[in-house]
Amino acid sequence: MDFPLTIPAIVRRAETLFPHTGVVSRRADRSLDRRTYADVIARSRRLVVALRDLGVGRGDRVATLAWTHHRHLEAYLGVPSMGAVLHTLNLRLHPDDLAYIISDADDRVVLVDESLLPLLDKVRAQVAIPHVVVMRTGSMPIAGASDLDYETLLAAAEPTRFVEAALDESDAAAMCYTSGTTGRPKGVLYSHRAIVLHSMAEGMADCIGLSRNDTVLPIVPMFHVNAWGLPYSATLLGCAQVLPGPHLDAKSIAELLAGEKVTVTAGVPTIWMALLAELDANPGAYDLRALRTLAIGGSAAPAAMIRGFQERHNLRVLHAWGMTETTPIGTVCNLPAAMGELPLDEQYRYRAMQGTPLPFFEIRARGEEGIVPWDGRTLGELEVRGAWVAAQYYHGEAGDSRFTDDGWFKTGDIVRITPAGCVELADRTKDLVKSGGEWISSVALENALMGHPAVAEAAVVAVPHPKWDERPLAAVVLKPGQTATADELRAYLAPQFASWWLPDTVTFVAAIPKTSAGKFLKSALREQYRGAYGGAPGAVAGSGG
Ligand code: AMP
């Protein structure tokens, strides 16, 4: 039988089998909104009717600029069900980038949290958006005369007018933009089939093993690769969902994990470092006995942190690797039972690796001499292909160099692969800094710095940081006879970048080390400044790792 793997099939399953399962959202005022899948799905269908009345058709992009809450989930389930494409906007981006992305995607509608209207207003000054729908928390009237109110639209939508679109599983369901080293962000489309298969994979025991017995709290925001697919897999597999809204500090998260008896949660290492510190500082304050898995990805999970959770709090960290282009999960590091006999140091060392590939996800690594052996030693750039790996960027944009002639995707990550197929990430070729799970372009900062009249040369590198994983550091060569201070240079950069992009340290040097071809030798700079911010996360806050 030809049964298309589509998001409406996920929704129908939850509607018929899990109607009473809970979806809890934390509002901006910290109160909790409690509802069920039946209610969220009914509302998602009203949203479809309302969007259709606004003229949204098949293949049109509907954007969200929102935190993680039930209305965002309604868009996740509704927009793809009408054959439109859910485009999640990253609210941490600079307004110029958001304006570019909205115009590149040609978004027909933006669903925006009321609290994020000031950000959207900066974007609207640059790009026209046909319809803005505000998801309000209070009863204040909407400022922009032409803006629409989400709840008013839903209330007016006649649910019997909902018609599920007849979809092909290869149709686009969702899209995200990814930061490039140089140039503009590039769009990645997710097909219905990719999302469905990725959701099935998240249910596998050797992945996260999600089931209807789970309560899932995605801390990774819904604008980061679909919250790692968790809203879809949880709906498919009947997990209760706890959606944390804008409060992502460790105390708020710990309260929610304990209060809602969460079993599975997921986020970047920066979040977990903060949670570990909170738990260490308040022993016994939070009852986390229900919590069976803390999935960590986006940056490397340090062994010391994995060990700290395990040994001090009896909490299991599950390390996974993925990318925007891979929907995102590609490899997961579950410790094989046979390794349970090994000395603890070795077990933690293994668990800090990026893991083995999921079914229908294939890996290989390429060094200068070609594909490298799986010997756990030889380094090469990780290449992947699989059922949820993008085949190209949106508009076929400038991404050709990222695909090999035989159709594999080049990740830009430098890895070694063990004989058992476990990936260990050693470095990155991408000239980017990953700070708290968000990318900063070194090249963009360098180019801007070199626009300053006193600067001859500037190189920006990622330096390990105990809280943010990495932070940018700028090495600057001044022109002869010129002077400038670090603060002056930061002030010069400030109008062009989001504030968290600015290098914490600007150091003045006589020369920047170069390769024989005259390019900046960033590996030498990275090595030289390794300890500048106090080292890698686990090295400072963890113990015994
Ligand atoms: P993004 O497309 O923003 O999700 O970033 C993907 C990139 O993040 C990967 O290519 C890696 O460089 C990095 N990354 C993701 N997961 C991990 C991990 N578990 N360990 C180390 N780096 C990671």
Residues whose N, C-alpha, C, O or C-beta is under 5 A from the ligand:
A	BS01	AMP	I296 G297 G298 S299 A300 A301 A320 W321 G322 M323 T324 E325 Q354 T411 D413 L425
